[in-house]
Amino acid sequence: MPVRLIALDIDGTLLDERSRLPEINRDAVAEAASRGIEIALVTGRRYDFATPIARQFPCPLTMIVNNGALVKSSAGETYLVHLLDRGIAGRVLDAATGFRDLASVCFNRASKDQVIYEHIDWQDPLRGAYFERNREYLAEMNPLRDCLTEDPIQVMFTGHANQVREVESFLSELPFASEYSLAMTVYDHRDFGLVDVIAAGCSKGATLAEWVRRRGWSREDVMAIGDNLNDLEMLQFAGLPVVMGNSVPELKNLGWRETLSNDQGGVAAAIARYAYGDV
């Protein structure tokens, strides 16, 4: 039987290495939607950072963003919200003072002041391009902890690959680590990574499962495609998990179906081969 929902990671999966949407992927997704299959973008990106991608499709999309913290429609309707308790966020910032230059706090706000940093280096060689693309949503507050006037979506740490691995290890060993979840994404070839501190039990996979239950479907109705560590739970949930040819070894070694790389239209190839029930 064909699947009812296709869950797609964005960076490293739907987009190529230049962060562009290949036409072949756009057309394959549109074709699947025209056949009645629901398309969900399941990403670590914020909603407003993912929306320019969603707008390139001629069909409505479900958007599971912030590694599962929010579910919205591509038209902006909010379906699910899983915020991080501000007290826990404050304790994380207090404990991780050694990583404060990597930290930011993300809020569920309409436009400005969505992402707060203690200091923004607009010339940062690693993060400067991200800062510039998201300039209208960013703000500074020193000390950073003072921004916690409401529950945030997440506390986020970004930096070089070795830095975020160190952050993830540190955060996973804190005495109150059971009170939050971690979602890590690492691109070794770019020497870049990020770690999100989100609500306990929250992940791409957990929220996808919650959404699928709301739709009255089961995991067997779901195909998921991903490439990185934060896609693990999503792929584990899906009845039909597919990893990209450019996936991290931790995913490739699990024995799931593998498609072409993101520079070879791997999403389109996977949809054509597996989505319509004629394997």
C-alpha positions as CSV (number, residue, x, y, z in Angstrom):
1,M,0.0,0.0,0.0
2,P,1.2,3.6,-0.6
3,V,2.2,5.6,2.4
4,R,-0.2,8.3,3.8
5,L,2.5,10.7,5.1
6,I,6.1,11.5,4.0
7,A,8.2,13.1,6.7
8,L,11.1,15.0,5.3
9,D,14.1,16.5,7.0
10,I,15.3,19.8,5.3
11,D,19.0,20.4,5.6
12,G,21.2,17.6,4.2
13,T,18.1,15.9,2.9
14,L,15.6,17.9,1.0
15,L,18.1,20.7,0.2
16,D,21.4,20.2,-1.6
17,E,24.8,21.1,-0.3
18,R,24.3,24.7,-1.3
19,S,21.1,24.8,0.6
20,R,19.0,25.0,-2.5
21,L,15.9,23.0,-3.3
22,P,16.5,20.8,-6.4
23,E,13.7,21.0,-8.9
24,I,13.5,17.2,-9.0
25,N,12.8,17.1,-5.3
26,R,10.2,19.9,-5.6
27,D,8.4,18.1,-8.4
28,A,8.5,14.7,-6.6
29,V,7.0,16.2,-3.5
30,A,4.3,18.0,-5.5
31,E,3.4,14.7,-7.3
32,A,3.1,12.8,-4.0
33,A,0.9,15.5,-2.6
34,S,-1.3,15.4,-5.7
35,R,-1.8,11.7,-5.0
36,G,-3.2,12.5,-1.6
37,I,-0.1,11.9,0.5
38,E,0.5,14.4,3.3
39,I,3.9,16.0,3.3
40,A,5.5,17.0,6.5
41,L,8.7,19.0,6.8
42,V,10.3,17.8,10.0
43,T,13.2,20.0,10.9
44,G,15.4,21.6,13.5
45,R,14.8,24.9,11.9
46,R,12.5,27.6,13.4
47,Y,9.2,28.0,11.6
48,D,10.3,31.3,10.0
49,F,13.6,29.9,8.9
50,A,11.8,26.9,7.3
51,T,9.0,28.9,5.7
52,P,11.1,30.1,2.7
53,I,11.6,26.4,1.8
54,A,7.9,25.6,2.2
55,R,6.9,28.5,0.0
56,Q,8.7,26.9,-2.9
57,F,6.1,24.0,-3.1
58,P,2.8,24.4,-4.9
59,C,1.0,22.3,-2.2
60,P,0.2,22.8,1.5
61,L,2.6,21.2,4.0
62,T,2.6,20.2,7.6
63,M,5.6,21.7,9.4
64,I,7.1,20.0,12.5
65,V,9.8,22.5,13.5
66,N,12.3,23.1,16.3
67,N,13.0,19.4,16.5
68,G,9.4,18.7,17.4
69,A,8.7,21.6,19.7
70,L,6.1,23.1,17.3
71,V,3.7,21.8,14.6
72,K,2.2,24.3,12.2
73,S,0.7,24.5,8.8
74,S,2.7,26.1,6.0
75,A,-0.1,28.8,6.1
76,G,0.8,29.6,9.7
77,E,-1.9,27.8,11.7
78,T,-0.5,26.3,15.0
79,Y,-1.5,22.7,15.9
80,L,0.9,21.6,18.7
81,V,3.3,23.4,21.1
82,H,5.8,21.8,23.4
83,L,7.7,24.6,25.2
84,L,10.7,24.3,27.6
85,D,10.0,25.4,31.1
86,R,11.8,28.7,31.7
87,G,13.1,27.5,35.1
88,I,14.9,24.5,33.4
89,A,16.2,26.8,30.7
90,G,17.7,29.1,33.3
91,R,19.3,26.2,35.1
92,V,20.9,25.0,31.8
93,L,22.3,28.5,31.1
94,D,23.6,28.8,34.7
95,A,25.3,25.4,34.4
96,A,26.7,26.0,30.9
97,T,28.5,29.3,31.6
98,G,31.6,28.0,29.8
99,F,29.6,27.7,26.6
100,R,27.7,31.0,26.8
101,D,29.2,32.4,23.6
102,L,27.6,29.5,21.8
103,A,24.2,29.8,23.4
104,S,20.9,31.4,22.4
105,V,17.3,31.2,23.5
106,C,14.5,30.7,21.0
107,F,10.9,31.9,21.7
108,N,7.6,31.2,20.0
109,R,7.0,34.8,18.9
110,A,5.5,36.3,15.8
111,S,8.5,38.1,14.4
112,K,11.2,40.1,16.2
113,D,13.1,38.9,19.3
114,Q,12.6,35.2,18.4
115,V,16.2,34.3,19.1
116,I,18.2,36.0,21.8
117,Y,22.0,36.0,22.1
118,E,24.2,37.5,24.8
119,H,26.3,39.0,22.0
120,I,26.1,38.7,18.3
121,D,29.3,38.8,16.3
122,W,28.0,39.7,12.8
123,Q,31.4,38.9,11.3
124,D,31.5,35.4,12.8
125,P,33.1,33.3,10.1
126,L,31.0,30.2,11.1
127,R,27.6,31.7,12.0
128,G,27.7,35.2,10.3
129,A,25.7,34.1,7.3
130,Y,23.0,32.6,9.5
131,F,22.9,35.8,11.6
132,E,22.5,37.9,8.5
133,R,19.7,35.8,7.0
134,N,17.8,36.0,10.3
135,R,18.7,39.5,11.3
136,E,15.1,40.7,11.7
137,Y,14.4,37.9,14.3
138,L,17.5,38.3,16.4
139,A,18.3,40.3,19.5
140,E,20.9,40.7,22.3
141,M,20.5,40.6,26.0
142,N,23.2,40.6,28.6
143,P,23.1,38.6,30.8
144,L,21.3,36.1,28.5
145,R,19.3,34.6,31.4
146,D,17.3,37.9,31.8
147,C,15.5,37.1,28.5
148,L,13.6,34.2,30.2
149,T,10.4,36.2,30.9
150,E,8.3,33.4,29.4
151,D,8.8,29.7,28.5
152,P,11.1,29.4,25.5
153,I,10.9,26.9,22.7
154,Q,14.5,25.9,23.3
155,V,18.0,26.8,24.4
156,M,20.3,26.3,21.4
157,F,24.1,26.0,21.2
158,T,25.8,26.4,17.9
159,G,29.5,26.2,16.9
160,H,32.3,24.0,15.5
161,A,31.6,20.3,15.4
162,N,34.0,19.5,18.3
163,Q,32.4,22.3,20.4
164,V,28.9,21.0,20.1
165,R,30.0,17.5,20.8
166,E,31.5,18.8,24.0
167,V,28.3,20.7,24.8
168,E,26.2,17.7,24.2
169,S,28.3,15.5,26.5
170,F,28.3,18.2,29.2
171,L,24.5,18.7,29.1
172,S,23.7,15.0,29.0
173,E,25.6,14.5,32.3
174,L,24.1,17.3,34.3
175,P,22.2,16.1,37.5
176,F,18.9,17.3,36.1
177,A,19.3,16.1,32.5
178,S,16.2,14.0,32.8
179,E,14.2,17.2,32.9
180,Y,14.9,18.1,29.3
181,S,15.8,16.4,25.9
182,L,18.7,17.1,23.6
183,A,18.7,17.1,19.8
184,M,22.1,17.3,18.2
185,T,23.0,17.8,14.6
186,V,26.6,17.7,13.3
187,Y,28.0,18.4,9.8
188,D,31.6,17.3,10.0
189,H,32.4,18.3,6.4
190,R,31.3,21.9,7.3
191,D,32.8,21.8,10.8
192,F,29.5,23.0,12.1
193,G,26.9,21.6,14.6
194,L,24.2,22.5,17.0
195,V,22.6,21.2,20.2
196,D,19.0,22.0,21.1
197,V,17.7,21.8,24.7
198,I,14.0,21.1,24.4
199,A,11.2,19.9,26.5
200,A,11.6,16.5,28.1
201,G,10.4,13.7,25.8
202,C,10.3,16.0,22.8
203,S,12.0,14.9,19.5
204,K,11.2,14.9,15.8
205,G,10.1,11.3,16.3
206,A,7.9,11.8,19.3
207,T,6.0,14.7,17.8
208,L,5.7,13.0,14.5
209,A,4.1,10.0,16.3
210,E,1.8,12.4,18.2
211,W,0.7,14.0,14.9
212,V,0.2,10.7,13.1
213,R,-2.1,9.5,16.0
214,R,-4.1,12.6,15.7
215,R,-4.6,11.9,12.0
216,G,-5.9,8.4,13.0
217,W,-3.0,6.6,11.3
218,S,-0.2,4.3,12.4
219,R,3.6,4.2,11.9
220,E,3.1,1.8,9.0
221,D,1.5,4.7,7.1
222,V,4.6,6.8,7.4
223,M,7.7,7.1,5.2
224,A,10.6,9.2,6.7
225,I,13.8,10.5,5.0
226,G,16.7,12.0,7.0
227,D,20.4,12.3,7.2
228,N,21.6,13.4,10.7
229,L,21.6,12.5,14.4
230,N,18.4,14.5,15.2
231,D,16.5,12.4,12.6
232,L,17.1,9.1,14.5
233,E,13.8,9.0,16.5
234,M,11.8,10.0,13.4
235,L,13.3,7.2,11.3
236,Q,12.8,4.7,14.2
237,F,9.1,5.6,14.3
238,A,8.5,5.4,10.6
239,G,7.3,2.2,9.1
240,L,9.4,3.0,6.1
241,P,12.7,4.7,7.1
242,V,15.1,5.9,4.4
243,V,18.5,7.4,5.0
244,M,20.3,9.7,2.6
245,G,23.4,8.7,0.8
246,N,25.2,11.5,2.6
247,S,23.9,10.4,6.0
248,V,26.1,10.3,9.1
249,P,27.5,6.8,9.7
250,E,25.4,6.4,12.8
251,L,22.3,6.2,10.6
252,K,23.8,4.3,7.7
253,N,25.0,1.6,10.0
254,L,21.4,0.8,11.2
255,G,20.6,-1.2,8.0
256,W,17.7,0.9,6.7
257,R,17.0,1.6,3.1
258,E,19.4,4.1,1.5
259,T,18.7,6.5,-1.3
260,L,21.0,8.8,-3.3
261,S,22.7,11.9,-1.7
262,N,21.2,15.3,-1.4
263,D,23.2,16.5,-4.3
264,Q,21.7,13.7,-6.5
265,G,18.1,14.2,-5.7
266,G,17.9,11.5,-3.1
267,V,14.5,12.6,-1.9
268,A,12.9,12.3,-5.3
269,A,14.5,8.9,-5.9
270,A,13.2,7.6,-2.6
271,I,9.7,8.9,-3.2
272,A,9.6,7.3,-6.7
273,R,10.9,4.0,-5.5
274,Y,9.1,3.5,-2.2
275,A,6.1,5.9,-1.7
276,Y,3.5,4.4,-4.0
277,G,3.3,0.9,-2.7
278,D,4.8,-0.8,-5.8
279,V,8.1,-1.9,-4.3
